[in-house]
Amino acid sequence: MTPTITKFLPFNIPLIEKEEIDAAVEVLESGWLTTGPKVQQFEEAFAAYLGVKHAVAVSAATAALHLALDAIGLKDGDEVIIPTLTFAATGNVVTYCGARPVLVDCEPWHFTIDPGAVERAISPRTKVIIPVHFAGHPSEMDTLLHIAKRNNLKIIEDAAHALPARYDGRMVGTIGDITCFSFYANKTMTTGGEGGMAVTASLEIADRIRMMRLHGITKDAWQRYTPTGSWRYEILDAGYKYNLSDLSAAIGLAQLRKSSRMWNRRAELAQRYNLALANCDAYQLPMVSPDVSHAWHLYIIVVNPIALGIGRDQLMKELRERGIGSSVHFIPLHLHRYYQEFWGYARGQFPVAENYSERCLSLPLFPRMSDDDVDRVAEALLDIAHEFCA
């Protein structure tokens, strides 16, 4: 029997507290709302947090990925290898540059990009590999770095899920040529709904991204409205409108100061899920390699429909009837109409990603959750397994 719902538990609620509200009010009262001194402070603080030389704040991780590809000189006819198991942005930005997104399968343990598939997909036109640190678990970066070095390729990391993940003791953001982070509302930290950051060790790349994020105008153009700035500016290239506002940066600074605390809570909640669901063979729990620190953006289980007695979609319905939200990450790119009709991909090409996408389920995981919330989700999952298993 389905229990009575007392309160709906959503899939995600961002942790917005007095610090973020005060920071936003301070900017609103300052009179400077768009890109300005708060953005510069946010960039400096973020770079210091990761231990990387340069950080450039932008309007979204999508913008960061696009500008990263522009900065390494991607052009018409080039190819970029990406996992099919990712969000639309990872592939779409490749097409913005006139290049071809070359999709490959994921490995079957953490569902990050399969290095063997990457190596097989390399052609004379390949210029970039974009690993996606899926759910917050870093990709197999050492192998990918060796592949890139042997083939003279760049690595741009899609780290939208991966703040503050570590790989072999290194912070994600300090490994590839460029790393792109997301501050969307449901990520491990937010800048108030939208926002992103590109980080790199290269001053040349950082300067290019900084210029191209604001119409291709000279990189310090925002200072023309300060007491020491000049009204004159110069357009150096046909850039984009990808800048971040001071209002968003102020919220980001407040979130960054509590990033470690939010991560600790996510890790505690993930461990509580692990302990509660460990003995139920209806659900495969997340696997974590010993050489990584998981960011725990997502806690994803994989449904065993034979043991459970129902499929993933029915499980989501049963959870919702019990007042629990959930989500799916992701429908592989090659299963979408655009990638099939325009690029010629087809169902059956990437079996690991397809099998995973039919059985994966993302459970609620956010710092505002209580232990009782996790227990409620786990008890519902166990109750459903008891009700439907053969």
C-alpha positions as CSV (number, residue, x, y, z in Angstrom):
1,M,0.0,0.0,0.0
2,T,1.3,3.4,-0.9
3,P,2.0,5.5,2.2
4,T,0.3,8.9,2.8
5,I,2.4,11.8,1.5
6,T,3.1,14.4,4.1
7,K,5.5,16.6,2.1
8,F,7.0,16.3,-1.3
9,L,10.8,15.9,-1.4
10,P,12.1,17.5,-4.6
11,F,15.0,16.2,-6.5
12,N,17.1,19.3,-5.7
13,I,16.9,22.5,-3.7
14,P,19.9,24.9,-3.8
15,L,21.4,26.0,-0.5
16,I,20.7,29.7,-0.4
17,E,21.3,31.3,3.0
18,K,21.7,34.7,4.6
19,E,25.2,35.1,3.2
20,E,24.0,34.8,-0.4
21,I,21.1,37.1,0.2
22,D,23.3,39.7,1.9
23,A,25.9,39.5,-0.9
24,A,23.1,40.1,-3.5
25,V,21.7,43.0,-1.6
26,E,25.2,44.6,-1.3
27,V,25.6,44.5,-5.1
28,L,22.1,45.8,-5.8
29,E,22.8,48.7,-3.5
30,S,26.3,49.3,-5.0
31,G,24.8,50.4,-8.4
32,W,27.2,48.1,-10.3
33,L,25.2,45.0,-11.4
34,T,26.9,43.7,-14.5
35,T,30.5,42.5,-15.0
36,G,32.8,44.4,-12.7
37,P,34.9,44.1,-9.5
38,K,32.8,41.3,-8.0
39,V,33.5,39.1,-11.1
40,Q,37.2,39.8,-10.8
41,Q,37.1,38.8,-7.1
42,F,35.2,35.7,-7.8
43,E,37.7,34.6,-10.5
44,E,40.6,35.2,-8.2
45,A,39.0,33.3,-5.3
46,F,38.0,30.4,-7.6
47,A,41.5,30.1,-9.1
48,A,43.0,30.1,-5.6
49,Y,40.5,27.5,-4.4
50,L,41.5,25.1,-7.2
51,G,45.1,26.0,-7.3
52,V,45.0,27.0,-10.9
53,K,46.6,30.1,-12.6
54,H,43.6,31.5,-14.4
55,A,39.9,31.5,-14.0
56,V,37.4,33.3,-16.3
57,A,33.8,33.6,-15.2
58,V,31.1,33.3,-17.9
59,S,27.3,33.1,-18.2
60,A,27.1,29.2,-18.2
61,A,29.2,26.1,-18.6
62,T,28.0,25.9,-22.1
63,A,29.6,29.3,-22.8
64,A,32.8,28.1,-21.1
65,L,32.9,25.1,-23.4
66,H,32.2,27.1,-26.5
67,L,34.9,29.7,-25.6
68,A,37.4,26.9,-24.7
69,L,37.0,25.4,-28.2
70,D,37.3,28.8,-29.8
71,A,40.5,29.5,-27.7
72,I,42.3,26.4,-29.0
73,G,41.4,27.3,-32.6
74,L,38.8,24.7,-33.5
75,K,37.4,25.3,-37.0
76,D,35.2,23.9,-39.7
77,G,35.9,20.3,-40.5
78,D,37.7,19.5,-37.3
79,E,36.5,16.6,-35.0
80,V,36.0,16.5,-31.3
81,I,35.6,13.3,-29.4
82,I,32.9,13.3,-26.7
83,P,30.9,10.7,-24.7
84,T,27.4,10.1,-26.0
85,L,26.4,9.9,-22.3
86,T,26.3,13.7,-21.6
87,F,24.0,16.7,-21.6
88,A,23.2,18.5,-24.9
89,A,25.7,21.3,-24.2
90,T,28.8,19.1,-24.6
91,G,27.9,18.2,-28.2
92,N,26.1,21.4,-29.2
93,V,29.1,23.6,-28.6
94,V,31.2,21.5,-31.0
95,T,28.7,22.3,-33.8
96,Y,28.9,26.1,-33.0
97,C,32.5,25.9,-34.3
98,G,31.5,24.1,-37.4
99,A,33.2,20.9,-36.2
100,R,31.9,17.4,-35.9
101,P,31.0,15.8,-32.6
102,V,32.4,12.3,-32.7
103,L,30.5,10.3,-30.1
104,V,31.9,7.3,-28.2
105,D,30.6,4.9,-25.5
106,C,31.2,5.1,-21.8
107,E,32.9,2.5,-19.6
108,P,30.5,0.3,-17.5
109,W,31.7,1.2,-13.9
110,H,31.5,4.9,-13.5
111,F,29.9,5.7,-16.9
112,T,32.6,8.2,-17.8
113,I,34.1,8.2,-21.3
114,D,35.8,4.9,-22.4
115,P,39.5,5.6,-23.1
116,G,39.7,2.6,-25.5
117,A,36.8,3.9,-27.5
118,V,38.5,7.4,-27.6
119,E,41.6,5.9,-29.1
120,R,39.7,4.0,-31.7
121,A,37.8,7.1,-32.7
122,I,40.8,9.3,-33.4
123,S,41.2,10.4,-37.1
124,P,43.5,12.9,-38.8
125,R,40.8,15.5,-38.2
126,T,40.6,15.0,-34.5
127,K,41.7,18.1,-32.5
128,V,40.1,17.7,-29.0
129,I,38.9,15.2,-26.4
130,I,36.2,16.3,-24.0
131,P,35.9,14.0,-21.1
132,V,32.8,14.5,-18.9
133,H,33.3,13.9,-15.2
134,F,30.0,12.2,-14.9
135,A,27.9,12.7,-11.8
136,G,31.0,14.0,-10.1
137,H,33.3,11.0,-10.7
138,P,36.4,12.0,-12.6
139,S,37.2,10.3,-15.9
140,E,40.3,8.2,-16.3
141,M,42.5,11.2,-16.9
142,D,46.0,9.7,-16.9
143,T,45.1,7.4,-19.8
144,L,43.3,10.2,-21.6
145,L,46.4,12.5,-21.1
146,H,48.7,9.8,-22.6
147,I,46.3,9.4,-25.6
148,A,46.2,13.1,-26.1
149,K,49.9,13.6,-25.9
150,R,50.6,10.7,-28.4
151,N,48.2,12.2,-30.9
152,N,48.9,15.9,-30.3
153,L,45.4,16.6,-29.0
154,K,43.9,19.1,-26.5
155,I,41.8,18.0,-23.6
156,I,39.0,20.2,-22.5
157,E,37.3,18.8,-19.4
158,D,33.5,19.1,-19.0
159,A,33.5,19.4,-15.2
160,A,29.9,20.7,-14.9
161,H,29.4,17.9,-12.3
162,A,32.8,17.9,-10.7
163,L,33.4,20.6,-8.2
164,P,35.3,19.8,-5.9
165,A,36.4,16.4,-7.3
166,R,39.9,15.1,-7.1
167,Y,41.7,12.7,-9.4
168,D,44.9,11.0,-8.0
169,G,45.3,13.8,-5.5
170,R,44.9,16.6,-8.1
171,M,41.9,18.9,-8.1
172,V,39.8,18.7,-11.2
173,G,40.6,21.9,-12.9
174,T,44.4,21.4,-12.8
175,I,44.7,18.5,-15.1
176,G,43.6,19.2,-18.7
177,D,44.3,22.1,-21.0
178,I,41.1,23.9,-20.1
179,T,38.4,22.8,-17.6
180,C,34.8,24.1,-17.6
181,F,32.6,24.3,-14.5
182,S,28.8,24.9,-14.1
183,F,27.1,27.0,-11.5
184,Y,23.6,26.1,-12.6
185,A,20.9,26.0,-9.9
186,N,21.2,22.3,-9.2
187,K,25.0,22.0,-9.2
188,T,27.3,21.6,-6.2
189,M,27.5,25.4,-6.0
190,T,25.5,28.1,-7.8
191,T,25.8,31.7,-8.8
192,G,22.1,32.2,-8.5
193,G,20.7,30.0,-11.3
194,E,23.1,30.4,-14.2
195,G,26.9,30.8,-14.5
196,G,30.1,29.0,-15.4
197,M,33.9,29.2,-15.2
198,A,36.7,28.3,-17.5
199,V,40.1,27.6,-15.8
200,T,43.5,27.0,-17.4
201,A,47.2,27.3,-16.8
202,S,47.7,29.2,-20.0
203,L,47.6,33.0,-19.9
204,E,47.1,33.1,-23.7
205,I,44.0,30.9,-23.5
206,A,42.6,32.9,-20.5
207,D,43.1,36.2,-22.3
208,R,41.3,34.9,-25.4
209,I,38.4,33.6,-23.4
210,R,38.2,36.8,-21.4
211,M,38.1,38.9,-24.6
212,M,35.6,36.6,-26.5
213,R,33.1,36.4,-23.6
214,L,32.2,40.1,-24.2
215,H,31.9,40.8,-28.0
216,G,35.6,40.4,-28.7
217,I,36.3,43.7,-27.0
218,T,39.6,44.3,-25.4
219,K,39.7,42.2,-22.2
220,D,39.6,45.0,-19.7
221,A,36.7,46.7,-21.4
222,W,34.5,46.6,-18.2
223,Q,36.9,49.0,-16.5
224,R,35.9,51.8,-18.9
225,Y,33.1,52.8,-16.4
226,T,35.5,53.0,-13.4
227,P,37.2,56.2,-12.2
228,T,40.5,55.0,-13.7
229,G,39.1,53.6,-17.0
230,S,38.9,55.0,-20.5
231,W,35.7,55.2,-22.6
232,R,37.7,53.9,-25.6
233,Y,37.6,50.3,-26.5
234,E,38.5,48.1,-29.5
235,I,36.8,45.1,-31.0
236,L,39.5,42.5,-31.7
237,D,37.3,39.7,-33.0
238,A,33.7,38.8,-33.4
239,G,33.0,37.6,-29.9
240,Y,29.9,36.6,-27.9
241,K,27.7,37.9,-25.0
242,Y,28.8,35.4,-22.4
243,N,29.9,37.6,-19.5
244,L,28.8,37.0,-15.9
245,S,27.2,39.7,-13.8
246,D,28.5,41.1,-10.5
247,L,25.2,40.0,-8.9
248,S,25.8,36.4,-9.9
249,A,29.5,36.6,-8.9
250,A,28.6,37.9,-5.4
251,I,26.4,34.9,-4.9
252,G,29.1,32.7,-6.2
253,L,31.6,34.1,-3.8
254,A,29.3,33.3,-0.9
255,Q,28.8,29.8,-2.2
256,L,32.5,29.2,-2.8
257,R,33.2,30.0,0.9
258,K,30.9,27.1,1.9
259,S,31.8,24.8,-1.0
260,S,33.8,22.4,1.2
261,R,31.0,22.3,3.8
262,M,28.4,21.6,1.1
263,W,30.6,18.8,-0.3
264,N,31.1,17.2,3.1
265,R,27.3,17.1,3.5
266,R,26.8,15.6,0.1
267,A,29.4,12.9,0.9
268,E,27.6,12.1,4.2
269,L,24.3,11.8,2.5
270,A,25.8,9.6,-0.2
271,Q,27.3,7.3,2.4
272,R,24.0,7.1,4.2
273,Y,22.3,6.0,0.9
274,N,25.1,3.4,0.5
275,L,24.6,1.9,3.9
276,A,20.8,1.8,3.6
277,L,20.7,0.2,0.2
278,A,23.8,-2.0,0.4
279,N,21.9,-5.3,0.7
280,C,19.2,-4.8,-1.9
281,D,20.1,-6.5,-5.2
282,A,17.4,-4.6,-7.1
283,Y,19.7,-1.5,-7.2
284,Q,23.3,-1.1,-8.3
285,L,24.9,1.6,-6.3
286,P,27.5,4.1,-7.5
287,M,31.0,2.8,-7.7
288,V,33.9,5.0,-6.7
289,S,37.5,4.4,-7.7
290,P,40.0,4.4,-4.8
291,D,42.2,7.1,-6.5
292,V,39.4,9.7,-6.8
293,S,37.4,12.0,-4.6
294,H,33.8,12.1,-5.9
295,A,32.1,15.5,-6.0
296,W,28.7,13.8,-5.4
297,H,26.7,16.2,-7.7
298,L,24.5,13.2,-8.4
299,Y,23.7,9.9,-6.6
300,I,22.7,7.5,-9.3
301,I,21.4,4.0,-8.9
302,V,21.0,1.5,-11.7
303,V,17.9,-0.5,-11.6
304,N,18.0,-4.3,-12.0
305,P,14.5,-4.8,-13.4
306,I,14.6,-8.6,-13.1
307,A,15.3,-8.4,-9.3
308,L,13.0,-5.4,-8.8
309,G,10.1,-6.7,-10.8
310,I,9.5,-3.3,-12.5
311,G,11.5,-1.0,-14.8
312,R,13.0,2.4,-14.1
313,D,10.1,4.4,-15.3
314,Q,7.6,2.6,-13.2
315,L,10.0,3.0,-10.2
316,M,10.0,6.8,-10.8
317,K,6.2,6.8,-10.8
318,E,6.1,4.8,-7.5
319,L,8.5,7.2,-5.9
320,R,6.5,10.2,-7.0
321,E,3.3,8.6,-5.6
322,R,5.2,8.4,-2.3
323,G,6.1,12.1,-2.5
324,I,9.7,11.7,-3.7
325,G,11.2,13.4,-6.8
326,S,13.9,11.8,-9.0
327,S,15.5,12.4,-12.4
328,V,17.4,10.7,-15.2
329,H,20.9,11.6,-16.3
330,F,21.0,11.3,-19.3
331,I,19.4,10.3,-22.6
332,P,22.5,9.6,-24.7
333,L,23.1,12.1,-27.5
334,H,23.0,9.5,-30.3
335,L,19.4,8.7,-29.4
336,H,18.2,12.2,-30.0
337,R,16.7,13.1,-33.4
338,Y,19.2,15.8,-34.2
339,Y,22.2,13.6,-33.8
340,Q,20.6,10.8,-35.8
341,E,19.2,12.9,-38.7
342,F,22.1,15.4,-39.0
343,W,25.1,13.4,-37.9
344,G,24.0,9.8,-38.8
345,Y,24.1,8.2,-35.4
346,A,21.7,5.3,-34.7
347,R,20.4,3.2,-31.8
348,G,22.7,0.3,-31.1
349,Q,26.0,2.0,-31.7
350,F,26.8,2.5,-28.0
351,P,25.4,-0.4,-26.0
352,V,26.9,0.5,-22.6
353,A,25.4,4.0,-22.6
354,E,22.1,2.7,-23.9
355,N,21.8,0.0,-21.3
356,Y,22.7,2.4,-18.6
357,S,20.3,5.1,-19.7
358,E,17.3,2.7,-19.7
359,R,18.0,1.7,-16.1
360,C,19.6,4.8,-14.3
361,L,17.8,6.8,-11.7
362,S,19.1,9.9,-9.9
363,L,18.0,10.2,-6.3
364,P,17.5,13.4,-4.3
365,L,20.9,14.7,-3.1
366,F,21.5,18.2,-1.9
367,P,23.0,19.8,1.3
368,R,19.6,20.9,2.6
369,M,18.5,17.3,2.9
370,S,18.2,15.8,6.4
371,D,19.2,12.3,7.4
372,D,15.5,11.6,7.7
373,D,15.0,12.6,4.1
374,V,17.6,10.1,3.0
375,D,16.1,7.4,5.2
376,R,12.7,8.2,3.7
377,V,14.0,7.7,0.1
378,A,15.8,4.5,1.0
379,E,12.8,3.1,2.9
380,A,10.6,3.9,-0.1
381,L,13.1,2.1,-2.5
382,L,13.2,-1.0,-0.2
383,D,9.4,-1.0,0.2
384,I,9.0,-0.9,-3.6
385,A,11.5,-3.7,-4.0
386,H,9.6,-5.8,-1.4
387,E,6.3,-5.0,-3.1
388,F,7.2,-5.8,-6.7
389,C,10.0,-8.4,-6.6
390,A,9.1,-11.9,-7.7
